């Protein structure tokens, strides 16, 4: 059984506030800044290689749109009910993807990061495992992979089952202590556990909408994210997964003028059900802060990030995803919090595990 006295600081796509996300330098910088874990988004290439990109549509995070040899690959697809036009990882082999260069996804906000555009290629999941191993040796402390599986129902529909590909990639590397797997679709988490992969499972929940796997199977009758976060929904989740990871919008209590005035009771309710709780995403720029935590200036200027981060920590959350992991560490409570039980695969939580 694992215990954590303080919330985990999880570098969101690496130190993505400082370098283009999912690049080697973003991940290496995250660990150099002291992050406890890193979080990649995982999609697949045409030949079944798992690559690290925010989405399978890659025109916003690579130079693919400027590459004349790939102009014919531009297309329109419907991904989880949303029509997207661009270039998609599943239409390229890994050898082709490896020729692309990474770019900053939000250059208007991350101007310093965009100065690194074109300096690096994109990574495979296996590359990140090597980075984590090296960082663990250097830091002399356990470091964690928080792997987000993206669009698994869609990828399975085109013959690329991400649960199988992921299990093959991490089998022999993963342990109960170094791996957390998360997804907005609970069904893929169940499949990964059934394949014997150790680690903890975390269900991601948006502030609105419904999971894509449930929409695919039940249409308009699909249970919403909101339903998953009711007392009954949390109890159902606790029978099958170890935790939930929610948008910061679900933890911050806002007044009518969009000022942050407190936190909701979601963490307390989830803990009562036997679940750990993560929150995404902590970002320091004005653009991403509650109205009363912004300062005068441009959207890319840092606002009163410390006040907002500390407010989110006060909810009792067990981990936070942060684009600037050093700032999340700086705001993390100095005094140890009561130990939080993080159940290993095969163990039971406070409620609802007997049937698993």
Residue pairs with C-beta under 8 A, 6 or more apart in sequence:
1 341
1 342
1 343
1 344
1 347
2 176
2 177
2 341
2 342
2 344
3 339
3 340
3 341
3 342
4 318
4 339
4 340
4 342
5 336
5 337
5 338
5 339
5 340
6 332
6 333
6 336
6 337
7 313
7 317
7 318
7 319
7 320
7 332
7 333
7 337
8 36
8 37
8 144
8 278
8 318
8 319
8 320
9 34
9 35
9 36
9 37
9 319
9 320
9 322
9 325
9 328
9 329
9 332
10 35
10 36
10 37
10 38
10 39
10 144
10 146
10 278
10 319
10 320
10 321
10 322
10 325
11 26
11 27
11 30
11 31
11 33
11 35
11 37
11 38
11 39
11 321
11 322
11 325
12 21
12 39
12 280
12 281
12 321
12 322
12 323
13 21
13 22
13 26
13 38
13 39
13 40
13 41
13 52
13 54
13 323
14 21
14 22
14 23
14 25
14 26
14 27
14 28
14 29
14 30
14 38
14 40
15 26
15 27
15 29
15 30
15 33
15 35
15 323
15 324
15 325
15 326
16 22
16 26
16 113
16 323
17 110
17 113
17 283
17 284
17 322
17 323
17 324
18 26
18 29
18 112
18 113
18 324
19 25
19 26
19 29
19 113
19 116
20 26
20 61
20 102
20 103
20 104
20 105
20 113
20 114
20 116
20 117
20 120
21 54
21 61
21 102
21 104
21 105
22 40
22 41
22 52
22 53
22 54
22 61
22 102
22 122
22 123
23 102
23 116
23 119
23 120
23 122
23 123
24 120
24 123
24 127
24 131
25 116
25 119
25 120
27 38
27 123
27 128
27 131
27 132
28 131
28 135
30 38
30 325
31 38
31 131
31 135
31 138
31 139
31 143
33 325
33 326
33 329
34 325
34 326
34 329
35 143
35 322
35 325
35 329
36 143
36 144
37 143
37 144
37 145
37 146
37 180
37 319
38 128
38 132
38 143
38 144
38 145
38 146
39 146
39 147
39 148
39 182
39 321
40 52
40 123
40 125
40 128
40 145
40 147
40 148
41 52
41 53
41 54
41 55
41 148
41 150
42 50
42 51
42 52
42 125
42 147
42 148
42 149
42 150
42 162
42 166
43 50
43 51
43 52
43 53
43 55
43 56
43 89
43 90
43 150
43 151
43 155
44 50
44 51
44 56
44 89
44 90
44 155
44 160
44 162
44 165
45 51
45 89
45 90
45 92
45 93
45 94
45 97
46 89
46 90
46 91
46 92
46 93
47 93
47 94
48 160
48 165
49 93
49 94
49 97
49 124
50 124
50 125
50 126
50 162
50 165
50 166
50 169
51 89
51 94
51 97
51 122
51 123
51 124
51 125
52 122
52 123
52 124
52 125
52 127
52 128
53 61
53 62
53 89
53 122
54 60
54 61
54 105
55 61
55 79
55 150
56 79
56 88
56 89
56 90
56 150
56 151
56 155
57 77
57 79
57 84
57 86
57 87
57 88
58 64
58 86
58 87
58 88
58 89
58 100
59 65
59 86
59 87
60 86
60 103
60 105
61 102
61 103
61 105
62 100
62 101
62 102
62 103
62 122
63 100
63 101
63 103
63 117
63 118
64 70
64 73
64 87
64 100
65 74
65 86
65 87
67 99
67 100
70 87
70 92
70 96
73 87
73 88
73 91
73 92
74 85
74 86
74 87
75 85
75 86
75 87
75 88
75 91
76 83
76 84
76 85
77 83
77 84
77 88
78 84
79 151
79 154
80 151
80 153
80 154
80 212
80 215
81 212
81 215
89 97
90 155
90 158
90 160
94 124
97 122
98 121
98 122
99 121
100 121
100 122
101 117
101 118
101 119
101 120
101 121
102 117
102 118
102 119
102 120
102 121
102 122
103 114
103 117
103 118
104 110
104 113
104 114
104 116
104 117
107 113
107 114
107 117
108 299
108 300
109 285
109 287
109 299
109 300
110 300
111 300
125 147
125 166
125 169
125 170
126 169
128 145
129 145
129 169
129 170
129 173
132 143
132 145
132 178
135 143
136 142
136 143
136 178
142 177
142 178
143 178
144 177
144 178
144 179
144 180
145 170
145 174
145 178
145 179
145 180
146 180
146 181
146 182
146 202
146 321
147 166
147 170
147 179
147 180
147 181
147 182
148 182
148 183
148 204
149 162
149 163
149 166
149 181
149 182
149 183
149 185
149 188
149 189
149 192
150 162
150 183
151 212
152 161
152 162
152 163
152 183
152 185
152 187
152 188
152 213
153 185
153 187
153 188
153 212
153 213
153 216
154 212
155 161
155 162
156 162
162 188
163 188
163 191
163 192
163 195
164 195
166 181
166 192
166 197
167 192
167 195
167 196
167 197
170 179
170 197
171 196
171 197
174 197
174 198
174 199
175 198
175 199
176 198
176 199
176 200
176 344
176 345
177 344
178 199
179 197
179 198
179 199
179 200
180 199
180 200
180 201
180 202
181 189
181 192
181 197
181 199
181 200
181 201
181 202
182 189
182 201
182 202
182 203
182 204
182 245
182 278
183 189
183 203
183 204
184 203
184 204
184 205
184 206
184 211
184 212
185 211
185 212
185 213
185 214
186 203
186 211
186 213
186 237
186 240
186 241
187 213
188 213
189 201
189 202
189 203
189 240
189 241
190 240
192 201
193 201
193 345
197 345
198 344
198 345
199 345
200 242
200 243
200 276
200 342
200 343
200 344
200 345
201 240
201 241
201 242
201 243
201 345
202 241
202 242
202 243
202 244
202 245
202 276
202 278
203 228
203 237
203 241
203 243
203 244
203 245
204 244
204 245
204 246
205 225
205 228
205 229
205 244
205 245
205 246
205 247
205 250
206 225
206 247
207 225
207 247
207 249
207 250
208 224
208 225
208 226
209 224
209 225
210 222
210 223
210 224
210 225
211 222
211 223
211 225
211 228
214 222
214 223
215 222
223 233
227 233
228 234
228 236
228 237
228 244
229 244
229 246
229 250
229 266
229 269
229 270
231 269
231 273
234 244
234 269
234 270
234 272
234 273
234 275
235 273
235 351
235 352
236 352
237 244
237 273
237 275
238 273
238 274
238 275
238 349
238 350
238 351
238 352
238 353
239 352
239 353
239 355
239 356
240 356
241 275
242 275
242 276
242 342
242 343
242 345
242 349
243 270
243 275
243 276
243 277
243 278
243 318
243 342
244 270
244 275
244 276
244 277
244 278
245 277
245 278
245 279
245 280
245 321
246 266
246 277
246 278
246 279
246 280
247 279
247 280
248 279
248 280
248 281
248 282
248 312
250 264
250 266
251 263
251 264
251 266
251 267
251 279
251 312
251 315
251 317
252 260
252 262
252 263
252 264
252 290
252 308
252 311
252 312
253 260
253 261
253 262
253 263
253 264
254 260
254 261
254 290
255 261
257 291
258 290
258 291
259 290
259 291
259 292
260 290
260 291
260 292
260 293
260 308
260 311
262 311
263 311
263 312
263 314
263 315
264 315
266 277
266 315
267 277
267 315
267 316
267 317
268 316
270 276
270 277
271 277
271 316
272 350
272 351
273 349
273 350
273 351
273 352
274 343
274 349
274 350
274 351
274 352
274 353
275 349
276 318
276 319
276 340
276 342
277 316
277 317
277 318
277 319
278 317
278 318
278 319
278 320
278 321
279 312
279 315
279 317
279 319
279 320
279 321
280 320
280 321
281 288
281 321
281 322
281 323
282 305
282 308
282 309
282 312
282 320
282 321
282 322
282 323
282 324
282 327
282 328
283 289
283 305
283 322
283 323
283 324
284 302
284 303
284 305
284 323
284 324
284 327
285 299
285 300
285 301
285 302
285 303
286 294
286 295
286 297
286 298
286 299
286 300
286 301
286 302
286 303
287 299
287 300
289 303
289 304
289 305
289 308
290 308
293 303
293 304
293 305
293 307
293 308
294 303
294 304
295 301
295 302
295 303
295 304
305 324
305 327
305 331
306 327
306 330
306 331
309 320
309 327
309 328
309 331
310 331
310 333
312 320
313 320
313 331
313 332
313 333
316 337
318 340
318 342
320 328
322 328
341 349
341 350
343 349
343 353
347 353
348 354
348 356
